[in-house]
Structures are given as structure tokens and as C-alpha cells.
Amino acid sequence: MNYKRDDDLDFNQTSNPLDEEGNNEFYSSKDRSFSDEKSVSSKKTGPSKKKYSKKPPKKKNNTWKKGIVVLILAGLLIAVFFTPLYTDIQNLWGGPVYPEKAHFSIQRTFDINTNRDIDYNMSLVVPEDITGNDIQFIKDVDWGGNPDTFGMHGRDWKRWDDTLSGGISLSIQIVYEAETRTLDWGYTSDNIGTIDDLPDEVKEQYNKNQWQLDEDRNDDGQNDWMIQPDHPQIQSLADSIVKDEENIYTASRAIYDWINNNIGYEIGEPGLPKHAAWVLESRSGDCDEQSFLYASLARAVGIPAYMELGVLYDRMVDQWGGHGWIRQMVVDDEGTVGWINIDQVNDQFFARGANRITFWIDDGIEGHLSDYYYFLSYSPGIASVSVFENFENVGMETEGQVVLEGSEDIPGFTLIFAVPAAIVSIALHKIKKYS
């Protein structure tokens, strides 16, 4: 039996039917008459004029009251624009503000329950540093339960291989400590190369179908491929979106914008994620599902795009959860080959927020991507096993703030600044007038 990790925040699992060998396959679950009339009186009236035998009384000086009002308004402006409240307001609209750097600790817990004795095997990849641009440094990992270390697909993995008695709950805890950085790669259509400039060996490695299943879940007459650039509908759509554009940035942005405008976000259902053709058909998908579609469309026009998987922090709910996004090969206008990130559901294009940690980077080889998703197996398959995966924010320190270039400002944010600023200006004018 195999169990698939989740790429969203719903981690409750249940078992699936038996396979042909009597073992269970397990998967985790995973944005829219006024009239202006004036009444004219036939008789004009007005206040009666009062004659004074002495000089009129002096007006009271309320300058100190207006000064207090100005100070209060100025304090509100400072609170909004020069404290963390600015970030909170931006994030209410899904704003583009991220910490420049972050140092955090995450506790990851697996709770496993079974109704009978089982032999289980759980394997997790060991995260690595991403030293280019100082993006990610793994400071420490505390692997609870003393797992063995083994090599697979060119990476180190940890394996828990043991027996669990029926009716007993097993809890495995891992604590990750990492330092990360927000990065905007700064590419534009003016400083990037063409699709033809990308190395042929990289295109051969990635620009193909990937992760085939022996089932047709959306009834389109063919077995599912999670990433399928040669699907007729995907190929046709990619050609219509990109047309004859060769610039990597412009072509990538066209695909990214099309998905943003036409595919809605939804929390993934329990089981395997939807494949690219199914996401296109249903016009909805979660993080890795929309990434499957992006990778398929990009590969269809010759751009190597592939999966990057890990965890993401959501500050609005103070919670970490499994996440999937895109890594894509690029070449600049001087011929230097590199890569960038695209997070389709978090509006990060050629950019990467510090609120994440990468566990796995796909290599395009068939079977390797699925090995990341299926991380738990057990026997006998007739056992009923449930797995709950949870992430807890143990600690976080951040430094600086970055507004990712190219992201949209929050609606009306200029107005939010202009209105109180105008009030302060008027108050100052009146103070000067009556002083």
C-alpha cells in the first residue's frame, strides 16, 4: 500500500480498495436614478444681524484640540505604513509583501493508527541547501524515531521500518530548522533569451509526458498522465496562448496569466491530485494540480518546467502546509542558463517568497515524482490504516520586507494613504488660519 502526501492543509486520510496483490494504495488529500433638484423660495430669508455696543467677543482658541487631532491622524499613518500592520493590510488582499529573510523552526507530526498488526515503511526525503542566491539553508533536522538513512534518486532519504500493533497509535515528529530568502530574479522580456536558446539536453530531460496512471479518472478515453504536454487539448491551447512567441519571459507570462484568468483554486479532494488534462477540463485545481497544467503547457511549447515540492507558511492562519509550485529553466540574453520559480496559486511569477522550504525538486525521470508523493506503505493490505499529518510553527524570526516587483498593489491603497493625508493637511491649514 502506498500513501500520498498532501499539498494542501487537509491531512485526514482513509484507506482505498485493495489492489490486485491484496495491498492498499493510500493517498493523502490535498478567488463583481439620482436626481439633483433645487427648491427656490420666492422670499429670501437670513439670520438677523445683531448690533454690538462693544467689540464682538473673541473667538476661543481651539488650536490645542486640533493639534491633538493631527497627532492622532499622524499616529494612524505611522501605524499603517511603518509597522507590521502594513503587511497585515496588504495580506488581506493577498498582497505582495514578504520578509526579506526568515529563520524558522517547523514541527512535522505523523499520527498513524491501525486496527490490526502491520509492518509499515515510511520514507521521507532529506531537504538540502539551495545555495544559489542564498535561497535556502537547512540549519538542522531532528528526525524523531531514529530512522535509517538510505540513498534514492541521487538524494538522501530517511526510513522508518517497523511493526505497529493494532489499536496502538504511533506518533513520529520531525523538526526542521531553516533560513530562507525572498528573491525576485529580475528578468524581463528585455534581458532574457528565446526558447531556442535553451539547451537541447534540458529539453529532452523534461519536455515529455510524466507520471502515468493505469486509469482514466476523467473519462476522456485515455489513461491519465499527471503532466501531459502532448494531450491534444493541451497542445492546442498552448499554441493559441503562446502563438509564435519565442521570448521565454513573454511566453511564460502568457501561460501564467491564462491560468490565473481561467482556472479557479479549490482544495484538493482526498486521493491522487487531478492531472493536467482534468484540471483544464474542470477549470479548477489546487497548488500542485495547477502546477501540473502549467508544466504541461510550458513543455508543449518547448519550455522545461517541472515540480518543486515542500511546505508553505500562511501568516493569515499562522500555519504551515504541504505545497507544490514550479521550477523552470531559463537562459538570459548573454546565454547563461539558470532557473526561476513560479507559484501559480500565490501570484509569484519569476519570484519566490521566503515563507517556504523546498523538500524535493523533480528531475523529470519517470517514477521519481510519484515516489515523493507515496511515502508510506504497509502490509497486510486488509488492515485499516489512517494517517494524520500536521505542521506546527515552532518559531520564526524575520528581517526586512520585500514587495515583489510586478505584483499588484492592494486595491485602493493609494486612496487609503491620500485621505488621511488630506485630512492632516486641512487640519494644519486651519490651525495656521486661526492661530
GUNU-42105 format. One record per residue (C-alpha): x, y, z. Coordinates in nm, 4 decimals. Example, Ala and Ser with C-alpha at 12.3 -4.5 7.8 and 13.67 -1.06 7.14 Angstrom:
% residues 2
@u: 1.2300	v: -0.4500	w: 0.7800
@u: 1.3670	v: -0.1060	w: 0.7140
END
This chain:
% residues 435
@u: 0.0000	v: 0.0000	w: 0.0000
@u: 0.1215	v: 0.3449	w: -0.0728
@u: 0.0261	v: 0.6719	w: 0.0829
@u: 0.0380	v: 1.0090	w: -0.0934
@u: 0.1461	v: 1.3243	w: 0.0846
@u: -0.0829	v: 1.6240	w: 0.0849
@u: -0.0130	v: 1.9533	w: -0.0861
@u: -0.2896	v: 2.1440	w: 0.0964
@u: -0.3978	v: 2.1816	w: 0.4571
@u: -0.6475	v: 1.8924	w: 0.4846
@u: -0.4499	v: 1.5880	w: 0.6043
@u: -0.7114	v: 1.3395	w: 0.7269
@u: -0.6833	v: 1.0137	w: 0.5388
@u: -0.8772	v: 0.6962	w: 0.4813
@u: -0.7886	v: 0.3731	w: 0.3092
@u: -0.8669	v: 0.2812	w: -0.0515
@u: -0.9758	v: -0.0514	w: -0.2079
@u: -0.7342	v: -0.3419	w: -0.2321
@u: -0.5072	v: -0.3686	w: -0.5333
@u: -0.4544	v: -0.6870	w: -0.7342
@u: -0.1926	v: -0.8144	w: -0.4847
@u: -0.4128	v: -0.7519	w: -0.1805
@u: -0.2304	v: -0.4380	w: -0.0671
@u: -0.3846	v: -0.0997	w: -0.0213
@u: -0.2848	v: 0.2126	w: -0.2147
@u: -0.3031	v: 0.5174	w: 0.0113
@u: -0.3162	v: 0.8766	w: -0.0966
@u: -0.3488	v: 1.1927	w: 0.1067
@u: -0.5933	v: 1.4720	w: 0.0371
@u: -0.4758	v: 1.7678	w: -0.0517
@u: -1.0820	v: 3.3718	w: -0.5995
@u: -1.8136	v: 4.1633	w: -0.9001
@u: -3.1627	v: 5.7287	w: -1.0529
@u: -3.0244	v: 6.0105	w: -0.8996
@u: -3.1919	v: 6.3450	w: -0.9447
@u: -3.0474	v: 6.6794	w: -0.8492
@u: -3.3333	v: 6.9236	w: -0.7800
@u: -3.3119	v: 7.2627	w: -0.6162
@u: -3.6076	v: 7.4275	w: -0.4445
@u: -3.6123	v: 7.8043	w: -0.4895
@u: -3.8040	v: 8.0123	w: -0.2365
@u: -3.9866	v: 8.3253	w: -0.3502
@u: -3.8707	v: 8.5010	w: -0.0345
@u: -3.5155	v: 8.5266	w: 0.0753
@u: -3.4550	v: 8.4956	w: 0.4446
@u: -3.1432	v: 8.5097	w: 0.6515
@u: -3.0200	v: 8.5452	w: 1.0036
@u: -3.0928	v: 8.8756	w: 1.1712
@u: -2.7969	v: 9.0981	w: 1.2266
@u: -2.7148	v: 9.1889	w: 1.5832
@u: -2.5587	v: 9.5194	w: 1.6628
@u: -2.2947	v: 9.5324	w: 1.9323
@u: -2.2400	v: 9.8296	w: 2.1515
@u: -1.8973	v: 9.6903	w: 2.2269
@u: -1.6432	v: 9.4929	w: 2.0343
@u: -1.7632	v: 9.1414	w: 1.9433
@u: -1.6410	v: 8.8686	w: 2.1799
@u: -1.3157	v: 8.6998	w: 2.0895
@u: -1.3319	v: 8.3516	w: 1.9455
@u: -1.1966	v: 8.0781	w: 2.1663
@u: -0.8587	v: 7.9413	w: 2.0610
@u: -0.9004	v: 7.5650	w: 1.9987
@u: -0.5561	v: 7.5198	w: 1.8488
@u: -0.4543	v: 7.2624	w: 2.1084
@u: -0.7566	v: 7.0438	w: 2.0241
@u: -0.6760	v: 7.0491	w: 1.6540
@u: -0.3178	v: 6.9704	w: 1.7365
@u: -0.4288	v: 6.6576	w: 1.9192
@u: -0.6364	v: 6.5529	w: 1.6161
@u: -0.3352	v: 6.5990	w: 1.3891
@u: -0.1155	v: 6.3934	w: 1.6199
@u: -0.3742	v: 6.1129	w: 1.6285
@u: -0.4028	v: 6.1084	w: 1.2482
@u: -0.0269	v: 6.1169	w: 1.2092
@u: -0.0018	v: 5.8253	w: 1.4525
@u: -0.2509	v: 5.6276	w: 1.2463
@u: -0.0485	v: 5.6879	w: 0.9310
@u: 0.2690	v: 5.5738	w: 1.1032
@u: 0.0903	v: 5.2650	w: 1.2367
@u: -0.0333	v: 5.1740	w: 0.8887
@u: 0.2801	v: 5.2379	w: 0.6861
@u: 0.5754	v: 5.1887	w: 0.9189
@u: 0.4795	v: 4.8889	w: 1.1347
@u: 0.3846	v: 4.5240	w: 1.0657
@u: 0.0244	v: 4.6455	w: 1.0283
@u: 0.1219	v: 4.7491	w: 0.6748
@u: 0.1975	v: 4.3859	w: 0.5919
@u: -0.1282	v: 4.2704	w: 0.7538
@u: -0.3320	v: 4.5137	w: 0.5441
@u: -0.1504	v: 4.4092	w: 0.2284
@u: -0.2068	v: 4.0429	w: 0.3060
@u: -0.5813	v: 4.0979	w: 0.3481
@u: -0.5804	v: 4.1444	w: -0.0289
@u: -0.3222	v: 3.8707	w: -0.0900
@u: -0.0629	v: 4.1432	w: -0.1092
@u: 0.2961	v: 4.1099	w: -0.2318
@u: 0.4828	v: 4.1862	w: 0.0949
@u: 0.7271	v: 3.9164	w: 0.2160
@u: 1.0104	v: 3.9100	w: 0.4686
@u: 1.3475	v: 3.9688	w: 0.3093
@u: 1.4881	v: 3.6861	w: 0.5196
@u: 1.3324	v: 3.4319	w: 0.7551
@u: 1.4672	v: 3.1914	w: 1.0171
@u: 1.2110	v: 2.9386	w: 1.1311
@u: 1.1543	v: 2.6046	w: 1.3007
@u: 0.8734	v: 2.3705	w: 1.1936
@u: 0.7495	v: 2.0599	w: 1.3712
@u: 0.6016	v: 1.7976	w: 1.1398
@u: 0.3961	v: 1.5220	w: 1.3031
@u: 0.2642	v: 1.1958	w: 1.1587
@u: -0.0005	v: 1.0122	w: 1.3633
@u: -0.0586	v: 0.6570	w: 1.2358
@u: -0.3412	v: 0.4319	w: 1.3546
@u: -0.4311	v: 0.0764	w: 1.2560
@u: -0.6991	v: -0.1757	w: 1.3516
@u: -0.4591	v: -0.4714	w: 1.3341
@u: -0.0874	v: -0.5513	w: 1.3427
@u: 0.1033	v: -0.4195	w: 1.0412
@u: 0.4547	v: -0.3919	w: 0.9080
@u: 0.4996	v: -0.0354	w: 0.7844
@u: 0.7623	v: 0.1562	w: 0.5884
@u: 0.7648	v: 0.5382	w: 0.5781
@u: 1.0254	v: 0.7232	w: 0.3692
@u: 1.0881	v: 1.0997	w: 0.3582
@u: 1.3445	v: 1.2882	w: 0.1512
@u: 1.6121	v: 1.4868	w: 0.3353
@u: 1.5877	v: 1.8578	w: 0.2389
@u: 1.9008	v: 2.0221	w: 0.1019
@u: 2.0515	v: 2.3700	w: 0.0855
@u: 1.9778	v: 2.5848	w: -0.2203
@u: 2.2929	v: 2.7956	w: -0.2197
@u: 2.2337	v: 2.9922	w: -0.5394
@u: 2.1258	v: 3.3443	w: -0.4369
@u: 2.1315	v: 3.2199	w: -0.0734
@u: 1.7725	v: 3.0986	w: -0.1142
@u: 1.7637	v: 2.8172	w: 0.1434
@u: 1.9916	v: 2.6804	w: 0.4142
@u: 1.8877	v: 2.3795	w: 0.6241
@u: 2.0383	v: 2.4503	w: 0.9658
@u: 1.9237	v: 2.1330	w: 1.1417
@u: 1.6733	v: 1.8463	w: 1.1241
@u: 1.5716	v: 1.6442	w: 1.4304
@u: 1.4486	v: 1.3123	w: 1.2952
@u: 1.2294	v: 1.1592	w: 1.5650
@u: 1.2161	v: 0.7818	w: 1.5969
@u: 1.5771	v: 0.7121	w: 1.4843
@u: 1.5123	v: 0.6329	w: 1.1172
@u: 1.7668	v: 0.4716	w: 0.8867
@u: 1.9348	v: 0.6726	w: 0.6095
@u: 1.9411	v: 0.5435	w: 0.2533
@u: 2.0055	v: 0.6807	w: -0.0935
@u: 1.7465	v: 0.7032	w: -0.3715
@u: 1.7261	v: 0.9130	w: -0.6904
@u: 2.0516	v: 1.0888	w: -0.6050
@u: 1.9237	v: 1.2136	w: -0.2679
@u: 1.9391	v: 1.1052	w: 0.0967
@u: 1.6153	v: 0.9733	w: 0.2457
@u: 1.5065	v: 0.8731	w: 0.5961
@u: 1.3161	v: 0.5470	w: 0.6505
@u: 1.1083	v: 0.4249	w: 0.9433
@u: 1.0666	v: 0.0472	w: 0.9064
@u: 0.8901	v: -0.1272	w: 1.1938
@u: 0.5808	v: -0.3082	w: 1.3234
@u: 0.2743	v: -0.1341	w: 1.4649
@u: 0.0234	v: -0.3247	w: 1.6792
@u: -0.3476	v: -0.2933	w: 1.6177
@u: -0.5237	v: -0.0369	w: 1.8329
@u: -0.1964	v: 0.1447	w: 1.9076
@u: -0.1348	v: 0.4984	w: 1.7826
@u: 0.2144	v: 0.5840	w: 1.6574
@u: 0.3374	v: 0.9452	w: 1.6502
@u: 0.6520	v: 1.0454	w: 1.4593
@u: 0.7817	v: 1.4015	w: 1.4947
@u: 1.0404	v: 1.5803	w: 1.2804
@u: 1.1640	v: 1.9341	w: 1.3495
@u: 1.3154	v: 2.1344	w: 1.0625
@u: 1.5209	v: 2.4497	w: 1.1189
@u: 1.5939	v: 2.6603	w: 0.8110
@u: 1.6912	v: 3.0038	w: 0.6850
@u: 1.5324	v: 3.1320	w: 0.3654
@u: 1.5286	v: 3.4431	w: 0.1485
@u: 1.2765	v: 3.6208	w: -0.0744
@u: 1.4022	v: 3.6611	w: -0.4294
@u: 1.2855	v: 3.8367	w: -0.7442
@u: 1.5086	v: 3.7191	w: -1.0271
@u: 1.4631	v: 4.0483	w: -1.2094
@u: 1.4056	v: 3.9017	w: -1.5536
@u: 1.2049	v: 4.0925	w: -1.8114
@u: 1.1379	v: 4.0394	w: -2.1789
@u: 1.4420	v: 4.2620	w: -2.2470
@u: 1.7100	v: 4.0616	w: -2.0643
@u: 1.6079	v: 3.7019	w: -2.1316
@u: 1.6728	v: 3.4643	w: -2.4200
@u: 1.4492	v: 3.2664	w: -2.6518
@u: 1.3078	v: 2.9169	w: -2.6269
@u: 1.5521	v: 2.8053	w: -2.8972
@u: 1.8406	v: 2.9227	w: -2.6760
@u: 1.7558	v: 2.6650	w: -2.4059
@u: 1.9912	v: 2.3616	w: -2.4061
@u: 1.8632	v: 2.0611	w: -2.6017
@u: 1.9649	v: 1.8174	w: -2.3253
@u: 1.7438	v: 2.0003	w: -2.0739
@u: 1.4503	v: 1.9945	w: -2.3170
@u: 1.4991	v: 1.6206	w: -2.3678
@u: 1.5078	v: 1.5677	w: -1.9910
@u: 1.1797	v: 1.7443	w: -1.9161
@u: 0.9703	v: 1.8148	w: -2.2266
@u: 0.7702	v: 1.4928	w: -2.2255
@u: 0.4753	v: 1.3260	w: -2.0531
@u: 0.5369	v: 1.2315	w: -1.6902
@u: 0.3796	v: 1.0138	w: -1.4185
@u: 0.1366	v: 0.7798	w: -1.5920
@u: -0.1518	v: 0.6076	w: -1.4126
@u: -0.3311	v: 0.2910	w: -1.5202
@u: -0.6724	v: 0.4556	w: -1.5011
@u: -0.8912	v: 0.7094	w: -1.6767
@u: -1.0382	v: 0.9151	w: -1.3932
@u: -1.1986	v: 1.1894	w: -1.6021
@u: -1.3349	v: 0.9558	w: -1.8723
@u: -1.1555	v: 1.1182	w: -2.1657
@u: -1.0728	v: 0.7847	w: -2.3266
@u: -0.7064	v: 0.7603	w: -2.2246
@u: -0.5031	v: 0.6748	w: -1.9174
@u: -0.4022	v: 0.9689	w: -1.7024
@u: -0.0677	v: 1.1450	w: -1.7210
@u: -0.0137	v: 1.3969	w: -1.4408
@u: 0.1924	v: 1.6136	w: -1.6772
@u: 0.0953	v: 1.5688	w: -2.0424
@u: 0.2248	v: 1.8196	w: -2.2977
@u: 0.1184	v: 1.6016	w: -2.5920
@u: -0.2500	v: 1.5885	w: -2.4926
@u: -0.4405	v: 1.7283	w: -2.7959
@u: -0.6329	v: 1.9891	w: -2.5952
@u: -0.3249	v: 2.0995	w: -2.4039
@u: -0.1145	v: 2.1250	w: -2.7188
@u: -0.3849	v: 2.3238	w: -2.8979
@u: -0.4320	v: 2.5576	w: -2.6032
@u: -0.0575	v: 2.6143	w: -2.5619
@u: -0.0263	v: 2.7096	w: -2.9293
@u: -0.3175	v: 2.9533	w: -2.9022
@u: -0.1774	v: 3.1152	w: -2.5860
@u: 0.1862	v: 3.1485	w: -2.6917
@u: 0.1326	v: 3.1702	w: -3.0682
@u: 0.4714	v: 3.2293	w: -3.2345
@u: 0.6300	v: 3.3990	w: -2.9319
@u: 0.9894	v: 3.2860	w: -2.8749
@u: 1.0824	v: 3.5113	w: -2.5818
@u: 1.0913	v: 3.2909	w: -2.2692
@u: 0.9599	v: 3.5606	w: -2.0356
@u: 0.6736	v: 3.6680	w: -2.2626
@u: 0.5675	v: 3.3109	w: -2.3415
@u: 0.5831	v: 3.2078	w: -1.9738
@u: 0.3832	v: 3.5133	w: -1.8666
@u: 0.1148	v: 3.4389	w: -2.1254
@u: 0.0682	v: 3.0853	w: -1.9869
@u: 0.0742	v: 3.2090	w: -1.6266
@u: -0.1842	v: 3.4817	w: -1.6988
@u: -0.4124	v: 3.2411	w: -1.8848
@u: -0.4224	v: 3.0004	w: -1.5896
@u: -0.4799	v: 3.2873	w: -1.3452
@u: -0.7710	v: 3.4146	w: -1.5519
@u: -0.9319	v: 3.0799	w: -1.6367
@u: -0.8541	v: 2.8245	w: -1.3630
@u: -1.0056	v: 2.8659	w: -1.0168
@u: -0.8482	v: 2.7485	w: -0.6935
@u: -1.0061	v: 2.4654	w: -0.4967
@u: -0.8962	v: 2.2488	w: -0.2064
@u: -0.7940	v: 1.9087	w: -0.3420
@u: -1.0171	v: 1.6089	w: -0.2840
@u: -0.8849	v: 1.3038	w: -0.0933
@u: -0.6837	v: 1.0750	w: -0.3182
@u: -0.4451	v: 1.1453	w: -0.6012
@u: -0.4297	v: 1.5008	w: -0.7366
@u: -0.6072	v: 1.5787	w: -1.0625
@u: -0.3881	v: 1.5513	w: -1.3702
@u: -0.3291	v: 1.8396	w: -1.6112
@u: -0.5992	v: 1.7495	w: -1.8654
@u: -0.8558	v: 1.7099	w: -1.5865
@u: -0.7658	v: 2.0498	w: -1.4394
@u: -0.8168	v: 2.2027	w: -1.7844
@u: -1.1498	v: 2.0243	w: -1.8241
@u: -1.2821	v: 2.1164	w: -1.4774
@u: -1.1309	v: 2.4684	w: -1.4830
@u: -1.0192	v: 2.4282	w: -1.1207
@u: -0.7334	v: 2.2844	w: -0.9160
@u: -0.5168	v: 2.3201	w: -0.6085
@u: -0.1470	v: 2.4116	w: -0.5934
@u: 0.0182	v: 2.1064	w: -0.7476
@u: -0.2750	v: 2.0460	w: -0.9852
@u: -0.2440	v: 2.3942	w: -1.1373
@u: 0.1329	v: 2.3438	w: -1.1488
@u: 0.0803	v: 2.0204	w: -1.3473
@u: -0.1183	v: 2.2233	w: -1.6002
@u: 0.1430	v: 2.4995	w: -1.6192
@u: 0.4225	v: 2.2440	w: -1.6689
@u: 0.2219	v: 2.0709	w: -1.9436
@u: 0.1502	v: 2.3957	w: -2.1321
@u: 0.5096	v: 2.5176	w: -2.0968
@u: 0.6560	v: 2.1863	w: -2.2128
@u: 0.4155	v: 2.1846	w: -2.5066
@u: 0.5874	v: 2.4960	w: -2.6459
@u: 0.9393	v: 2.3807	w: -2.5587
@u: 0.9985	v: 2.5352	w: -2.2139
@u: 1.1299	v: 2.2902	w: -1.9487
@u: 0.9062	v: 2.3370	w: -1.6409
@u: 0.8887	v: 2.0871	w: -1.3563
@u: 0.7676	v: 2.0395	w: -0.9994
@u: 0.9216	v: 2.1734	w: -0.6807
@u: 0.7581	v: 2.0484	w: -0.3600
@u: 0.7785	v: 2.1354	w: 0.0073
@u: 0.5873	v: 2.3365	w: 0.2667
@u: 0.4485	v: 2.6912	w: 0.2748
@u: 0.3703	v: 2.9228	w: 0.5663
@u: 0.0371	v: 3.1092	w: 0.5667
@u: 0.0691	v: 3.4023	w: 0.8074
@u: -0.3048	v: 3.4720	w: 0.8000
@u: -0.3702	v: 3.1485	w: 0.9899
@u: -0.0195	v: 3.1017	w: 1.1354
@u: 0.0088	v: 2.7565	w: 0.9808
@u: 0.2411	v: 2.5557	w: 0.7574
@u: 0.1102	v: 2.3104	w: 0.4998
@u: 0.2265	v: 2.0957	w: 0.2101
@u: 0.2670	v: 2.2870	w: -0.1156
@u: 0.3716	v: 2.2439	w: -0.4772
@u: 0.4981	v: 2.5011	w: -0.7293
@u: 0.7034	v: 2.5317	w: -1.0492
@u: 1.0748	v: 2.5443	w: -1.1178
@u: 1.1569	v: 2.6409	w: -1.4761
@u: 1.4719	v: 2.6605	w: -1.6842
@u: 1.5638	v: 2.9971	w: -1.8387
@u: 1.8540	v: 3.1477	w: -2.0299
@u: 1.9459	v: 3.5155	w: -2.0191
@u: 2.0321	v: 3.7394	w: -2.3133
@u: 2.4020	v: 3.6533	w: -2.2711
@u: 2.3424	v: 3.2780	w: -2.2915
@u: 2.3720	v: 3.1930	w: -1.9200
@u: 2.1386	v: 2.9075	w: -1.8238
@u: 1.9557	v: 2.9236	w: -1.4901
@u: 1.6220	v: 2.8592	w: -1.3265
@u: 1.3388	v: 3.0536	w: -1.1643
@u: 1.0283	v: 2.9733	w: -0.9563
@u: 0.6628	v: 3.0296	w: -1.0397
@u: 0.3929	v: 2.9841	w: -0.7749
@u: 0.0728	v: 2.9883	w: -0.9748
@u: -0.1739	v: 2.9992	w: -0.6831
@u: 0.0237	v: 3.2542	w: -0.4767
@u: 0.0805	v: 3.5063	w: -0.7567
@u: 0.4587	v: 3.4773	w: -0.7623
@u: 0.5953	v: 3.4965	w: -1.1155
@u: 0.9717	v: 3.4590	w: -1.1616
@u: 0.9905	v: 3.5174	w: -0.7853
@u: 0.9991	v: 3.3264	w: -0.4588
@u: 0.8810	v: 3.4279	w: -0.1114
@u: 1.0843	v: 3.3388	w: 0.1973
@u: 0.7771	v: 3.1751	w: 0.3535
@u: 0.8596	v: 2.8277	w: 0.2197
@u: 1.1052	v: 2.5432	w: 0.2357
@u: 1.1839	v: 2.3114	w: -0.0550
@u: 1.1950	v: 1.9358	w: 0.0090
@u: 1.2005	v: 1.7890	w: -0.3416
@u: 1.2987	v: 1.9151	w: -0.6895
@u: 1.1824	v: 1.6910	w: -0.9720
@u: 1.4387	v: 1.5554	w: -1.2169
@u: 1.1975	v: 1.4585	w: -1.4953
@u: 1.2657	v: 1.0863	w: -1.4632
@u: 0.9562	v: 0.8669	w: -1.4692
@u: 0.8728	v: 0.7228	w: -1.1275
@u: 1.0754	v: 0.9718	w: -0.9220
@u: 0.7988	v: 1.2295	w: -0.8781
@u: 0.5493	v: 0.9668	w: -0.7648
@u: 0.8000	v: 0.8335	w: -0.5090
@u: 0.7849	v: 1.1698	w: -0.3343
@u: 0.4043	v: 1.1552	w: -0.3167
@u: 0.3840	v: 0.7916	w: -0.1998
@u: 0.5731	v: 0.7892	w: 0.1267
@u: 0.4008	v: 0.5185	w: 0.3362
@u: 0.3449	v: 0.1506	w: 0.2635
@u: 0.2282	v: -0.1345	w: 0.4859
@u: 0.1158	v: -0.4951	w: 0.4910
@u: -0.1131	v: -0.6784	w: 0.5129
@u: -0.3297	v: -0.4746	w: 0.2803
@u: -0.6524	v: -0.5778	w: 0.4539
@u: -0.5658	v: -0.3607	w: 0.7552
@u: -0.7485	v: -0.0314	w: 0.8014
@u: -0.4868	v: 0.2399	w: 0.8480
@u: -0.5338	v: 0.6146	w: 0.8948
@u: -0.2631	v: 0.8790	w: 0.8831
@u: -0.2819	v: 1.2384	w: 1.0013
@u: -0.0028	v: 1.4800	w: 0.9028
@u: 0.0268	v: 1.8134	w: 1.0831
@u: 0.2689	v: 2.1078	w: 1.0752
@u: 0.3269	v: 2.3416	w: 1.3688
@u: 0.5112	v: 2.6725	w: 1.3645
@u: 0.7643	v: 2.6340	w: 1.6481
@u: 0.9387	v: 2.9673	w: 1.5985
@u: 1.0042	v: 3.2324	w: 1.3349
@u: 1.2214	v: 3.5405	w: 1.3060
@u: 1.2060	v: 3.7693	w: 1.0047
@u: 1.4225	v: 4.0503	w: 0.8752
@u: 1.3175	v: 4.3324	w: 0.6425
@u: 1.0312	v: 4.3479	w: 0.3959
@u: 1.0215	v: 4.2956	w: 0.0194
@u: 0.7452	v: 4.3913	w: -0.2221
@u: 0.7909	v: 4.1569	w: -0.5163
@u: 0.8183	v: 4.3608	w: -0.8333
@u: 0.5412	v: 4.3066	w: -1.0853
@u: 0.2807	v: 4.2147	w: -0.8232
@u: -0.0378	v: 4.4156	w: -0.7989
@u: -0.0745	v: 4.6699	w: -0.5185
@u: -0.3760	v: 4.6228	w: -0.2968
@u: -0.6946	v: 4.7892	w: -0.4299
@u: -0.7345	v: 5.1494	w: -0.3182
@u: -0.4116	v: 5.1536	w: -0.1200
@u: -0.3145	v: 5.4945	w: -0.2635
@u: -0.6540	v: 5.6239	w: -0.1553
@u: -0.6026	v: 5.4824	w: 0.1941
@u: -0.2919	v: 5.6968	w: 0.2162
@u: -0.4328	v: 6.0058	w: 0.0416
@u: -0.7481	v: 6.0508	w: 0.2507
@u: -0.5870	v: 6.0759	w: 0.5969
@u: -0.3014	v: 6.2796	w: 0.4477
@u: -0.5555	v: 6.5282	w: 0.3111
@u: -0.7268	v: 6.5494	w: 0.6494
@u: -0.3962	v: 6.6249	w: 0.8181
@u: -0.3230	v: 6.8915	w: 0.5579
@u: -0.6617	v: 7.0592	w: 0.6122
@u: -0.6202	v: 7.0462	w: 0.9890
@u: -0.2783	v: 7.2090	w: 0.9653
@u: -0.4233	v: 7.4795	w: 0.7394
@u: -0.6992	v: 7.5577	w: 0.9880
@u: -0.4551	v: 7.5669	w: 1.2765
@u: -0.2457	v: 7.8187	w: 1.0867
@u: -0.5573	v: 8.0220	w: 0.9960
@u: -0.6950	v: 8.0511	w: 1.3498
@u: -0.3720	v: 8.0725	w: 1.5411
END
